[in-house]
Structures are given as C-alpha cells and as structure tokens.
Amino acid sequence: MKGLKGIEPVIAVVILVAISIAMAGMLFTWYQGTLRIEQERTASAAECAFASLEVGDVFLSAEGGRVIIENTGQHSLDVSLIVLQKTDGLESFLMNSTVEERSLASLPFPFTGSCGNFVSLTVYTACNGIDARFSGEPVCG
C-alpha cells in the first residue's frame, strides 16, 4: 500500500485535544445551567417551607367579591389564583398580589350571581401546596 498517506501524528493529537476541550466546555456549560436551576428550586422550597395561609372571610355583593386572607407564615406569599366554586360552575381569577409575612390582605375579585350560589373559594399561591380554602357562609350584602 504504497502511496497512501495519513495525517501527521502531531496534527492528530492536536485535533483530539481540541475536540476534548470543546466537549469539556459543553459539559461544563450544561452542568452550570443544571446547578443553577436546582439552586433556585431549593431556595424556593426552603422559603415555602415556612409559609402558611388562611382565609378569614369572603364578602359578596353586586359590586363584586372580596376575600380576606392572612399570611400566618414567615415568608411573603404571591397569590396567583382564586377559584370560586358556585352551584352553576367554577370561576377562576388570575391574581398578582403579594401578602407579606404575618399580615392580612383584602383581595378583590369579580363576582356575578347571587350569594346563594356560593359553594367554596380557594386561594392559590406561587408556593406549590400552599393554598387555603373557604367553604363557610360568605358575608352577603
């Protein structure tokens, strides 16, 4: 097999080293992104571990509704959703409210219908599993 030529061993080593460095860089970048995401999840879970929420009262009128909530925990909570269950179906309202730790808040929401249609109201937060449900009698007026 005369006449066949290959690449020089030095060039082959340089190419292999370059490929190895490129792969190491990609692996490092991927690992850093994964690590950052896990750190954010852990921090959020740690903050939510000390969170607690209670619904005090629900007020319903022709002008709309209002829910009184109390953050009894040690972390401020972002209220993301209110779900109102009525005898004729569900209504949900996206919220963007923050309730500071150890404080009360009054959150308004649209309400149509009569007070007699009320079944329950659930307040959901950005902390997974931290929500509060009210299924008592609302204050009508």
C-alpha positions in Angstrom: 0.0 0.0 0.0 2.4 2.5 -1.1 1.2 5.9 -1.9 -1.4 6.1 0.9 -0.7 9.0 3.2 -2.2 9.7 6.6 -2.1 12.8 8.7 0.9 13.5 10.8 0.7 12.2 14.4 1.2 15.7 15.8 -1.7 17.1 13.9 -3.9 14.1 15.0 -3.0 14.8 18.6 -3.8 18.5 18.3 -7.2 17.7 16.7 -8.0 15.2 19.5 -7.1 17.7 22.2 -9.2 20.4 20.6 -12.2 18.0 20.4 -11.7 17.1 24.1 -11.5 20.7 25.2 -14.7 21.6 23.2 -16.6 18.7 24.8 -15.4 19.6 28.3 -16.6 23.2 27.7 -20.0 22.0 26.6 -20.3 19.6 29.6 -19.3 22.4 32.0 -21.9 24.8 30.5 -24.6 22.2 30.8 -23.7 21.4 34.4 -23.7 25.1 35.4 -27.2 25.5 34.0 -28.5 22.4 35.8 -26.8 23.5 39.0 -28.4 27.0 38.8 -31.9 25.6 38.2 -31.5 23.2 41.2 -30.3 26.0 43.4 -33.4 28.1 42.5 -35.7 25.2 43.2 -34.1 24.5 46.6 -34.2 28.2 47.6 -37.9 28.4 46.7 -38.7 25.2 48.5 -36.9 26.4 51.6 -38.8 29.7 51.6 -42.1 28.0 51.1 -41.4 25.6 53.9 -42.2 28.4 56.3 -45.2 29.7 54.5 -48.8 29.4 55.7 -52.1 30.9 54.5 -55.6 31.1 55.9 -58.9 32.6 54.5 -60.7 34.7 57.1 -63.9 35.8 55.3 -65.5 36.1 51.9 -67.6 39.1 51.1 -70.0 39.0 48.1 -72.1 41.8 46.7 -73.5 43.2 43.4 -70.3 45.2 43.0 -68.0 42.1 43.3 -66.3 40.0 45.8 -63.5 40.4 48.3 -61.6 37.8 50.2 -59.7 38.4 53.5 -56.6 36.3 53.7 -54.0 36.0 56.4 -50.4 35.0 55.8 -49.5 33.3 59.1 -46.1 32.1 57.9 -42.6 33.6 57.9 -42.4 34.2 54.2 -44.2 36.6 51.9 -46.6 34.9 49.5 -47.5 35.7 46.0 -51.2 34.9 45.4 -51.5 33.6 41.8 -55.1 32.4 41.5 -58.5 32.5 43.2 -61.0 29.8 42.2 -64.6 30.4 43.1 -66.9 27.3 43.1 -70.6 28.1 42.6 -73.6 25.8 42.2 -73.6 26.7 38.5 -69.9 26.1 37.9 -66.3 27.3 38.5 -64.8 30.7 38.0 -61.1 31.4 38.3 -59.4 34.7 38.6 -55.7 35.3 37.9 -54.1 37.4 40.6 -50.9 39.2 41.0 -50.8 40.1 44.7 -48.2 39.7 47.4 -49.2 39.2 51.0 -46.3 40.0 53.4 -45.5 37.6 56.2 -47.7 37.8 59.3 -50.2 40.2 57.7 -53.7 40.4 56.5 -54.8 41.3 52.9 -58.1 42.1 51.3 -58.2 40.9 47.7 -61.0 42.0 45.4 -62.3 39.7 42.6 -65.1 39.9 40.1 -68.3 38.2 41.2 -71.6 37.8 39.4 -74.7 35.9 40.5 -76.3 35.6 43.9 -74.8 34.9 47.2 -76.8 31.6 47.4 -74.8 30.2 44.5 -71.6 30.2 46.6 -70.1 26.8 47.4 -66.4 27.5 48.2 -63.4 29.7 47.4 -59.8 28.6 47.1 -56.8 30.9 47.1 -53.6 29.5 45.4 -50.1 30.8 45.8 -46.9 30.5 43.9 -45.6 28.1 46.6 -46.7 24.7 45.5 -49.1 23.2 48.0 -49.6 26.4 50.0 -53.3 27.3 49.4 -56.3 28.0 51.5 -60.0 27.0 51.1 -63.1 28.7 52.4 -66.3 26.8 52.4 -68.3 28.5 55.1 -71.0 31.1 54.7 -69.9 34.3 52.9 -71.0 37.7 54.1 -73.6 38.9 51.6 -74.5 42.5 51.1 
